[in-house]
Amino acid sequence: MPSLDDLKKRIKSVKSTQKITKAMKMVAAAKLRKAQENAEKGRPYSQKMQNIILNLTKSISDPQNAPKLLVGTGKDKTYLCVVLTADRGLCGGFNSNICKLAKSNFKKILGEGKNLKIITVGSKGLDQIKRDYGKYIVKKFSFKEKKQISFNEADLIGKEIINLFDKEEFDICQLFYNNFKNVITQIPQAQQIIPAIKKDSSDKQEKNSTYYEFEPEEDEILEDLLPKNISTQLFKAFLENAASEQGSRMTAMDNATRNAGDLVDKLTINYNRSRQASITKELIEIISGAESL
């Protein structure tokens, strides 16, 4: 049984930890509001860009000569998976959920006998993925020194992806990130960005799309728009991740603060019982000594 001094030190230690987790919760709550606003503002822009690209494709007269970023290489032999995670921990299951979805897709791709290449963004994702799939990682990105990721970082990764595609290093590119729903719920997503058109989604897009007339020609617009769309989708994923990370951290630190409070209560009860037992023992010894005289 621990001594009174040990219990006292442990109570003090847990209370200090509780102060830290409470402060981290408040900081995450302050950052969450701004991150959520940015994520919500970024969704309409990225969605509209996708819709414009899909509308442009309907006016292309020769699909065989259409941009490869739009229609793909015609093969699905090699997959490039871009896994976006955080550079910092203490955010609950945020990083683990993304990596879990990504690993599930890795297993499926390799199980079908196809080639796999991985780009990791964020040190926490790299730590989890390199254990089992380290030999498939072709590029690592980390923005730990950046307080807030901007479009420039997304464009940097986008250019690297396009560079690999131009070298015919892969056929299909997928993004893995967390889609922010609310403070409690963040949903892991797998989004295909190359090629821009999914074969199984053409009928749905046909029903829900709006028709436009474009000037200049569609091919000229797509030549500039498709690379920008990749960077835009990456930036949207960064914004969603930023909001999801703060929401998950806020929830995790709130739970940690409550657990620390419960532990302090239990330790205080044990401390009081041990103290009372010690006092009772001393009283019995005094009474017994007095009776023996």
Secondary structure as UniProt FT lines:
FT   HELIX           4..58
FT   HELIX           63..65
FT   HELIX           68..71
FT   STRAND          78..84
FT   TURN            92..93
FT   HELIX           94..111
FT   TURN            112..113
FT   STRAND          115..121
FT   HELIX           123..133
FT   HELIX           134..136
FT   STRAND          137..141
FT   TURN            144..145
FT   HELIX           151..166
FT   TURN            167..168
FT   STRAND          172..180
FT   STRAND          186..194
FT   HELIX           199..201
FT   HELIX           202..208
FT   HELIX           218..292
//
